[in-house]
Amino acid sequence: MTKRIFRSIFTVAAVILLASFVLITGVLYEYFSNKQVDQLNMQTHLAAQGLEAAGEDYLSDMDISGCRLTWIAADGTVLYDSQAEQSGMENHADREEVRQALKTGHGESMRYSTTLMERQIYSADRLSDGTVVRISDTQYTPLTLILGMIQPVIIIALIALLLSLLLASRMAKRIVKPLNEMSLDNAEKIETYPELAPLTDKLKSQQNQLREQEKELRRRRDEFDAATGSMTEGLVLLNEQGSVLSINKAATKALDIGRYCIGKDIRALSEEPRLRETVEKALGGEHGEAHITLGGVSYRLYASPVTSGDRVAGAALLMLDTTEKEKAEQLRREFSANVSHELKSPLHTISGCAELLANGIVKPEDVPHFLSQIQSESKRMIALIEDIIKLSHLDEGAEDMQREDVDLLSVARREAGNLSQAAEDAGVTLTVSGESAVINGIPQLLAAIVHNLCENAIKYNHPGGFARVNVRREGKKTLLTVEDDGIGIPPEEQQRIFERFYRVDKSHSKEVGGTGLGLSIVKHAAALHNARISVVSAPDRGTTITLAF
């Protein structure tokens, strides 16, 4: 802008200077030219009067400095010349000023030199005897005058140049200063000259629009972060090069990377080849899907292309944790296999006994034994089916069961009474102690918890052992503890005793009976009551199981 202002000021100054110089030069030249012609005419008149009065003697005494005097006869012959020998001069009858003087008594003319740097002006008067006196003088042309003034003109032009630079610099700074002081942060406070009002108004309007858009973008970003941050699924948004645009906490945890990965290629952050293949497939415009395992956790990957018109602008990568689902599927398969196995054994026994009885192979005295075997296996099957039904009911949430206030100590005493005969037969002392503790729960499930824990304490014990049930309160918690001094549980198996059909002593399981679902029922029933289970056990030292309600 400074250059443009300088050019404008200098051009205006140069044009004004040139116009003024031409005008002044023309006026002065015209004025002094007229003065010079008037003075030359006067000298010519005086010379004519002198010649009229004194004749040739006047020419010898006359001193005309800077001018040239010529006396010409009526026929054009030069009679006298102050600067040349008249005998060698040509006839002047054809000179314009001479012809005018001979005709009218006075003549004037001017002739340029061949260089055009000067011109001669002539003034002639006719004498009474018919001769003509002529005086000529040299007059410089305008070009000569201009060349003579070139030095002051250059000086003035330099002064104009310097003044133009100074004025342009100052003016540019004054013009640019408001522009430099403009800021989108203080557009409302901009004070400038009226010519910039449309610009400042537009800036203010755009600034308001930008603020609104920024607020809207920040709001959407916060909503997006809040939504994706609380997701258990991993979500990654990629641009068309595969660089990370956004990633939530679940994805950073799954991929074991930090939030610093924004802007980096997802394929360089993970060494999992199937993840790379899925991403590249999505960036190529196709939906990708894969199953991977990261850090012992199973994930299902879904990658979809994000298009803008006909162009793939990026991709969205979704990571679903399928570990629990796969474990559940595995448990279902194991459960189905275990149910089939557990049902197959008593069915084979019943079928075998019935076949022997039907074919008459059994001796009459052995018939009661086989019938007792059939009855025992039938009861075992019924118990197994009942426990499976209970577990299925608990898996569905047991929403049809009513909750009420239940005294846990009373439940423990009632269930201990129901198992007193089994404890006596096994040679185990079963006792209940503690204080009354009322909790809000499902009576049937609380009874099942106490019954299964006490039944295990009796079954997996030895003659002369004990099984103790204790109910007590600790602050806001109600604790139910079942302790025995039986066979105990090895540390490596304590986490598995709540699995369905899992038995610690598999060799002893046939002797003690049971379905292998008791502790699974305890676990599900405790979960429905928000109770925490803890196990303390050691082989041959007994087991203590505590539920904290």
Disulfide bonds with the S-S distance in Angstrom:
none
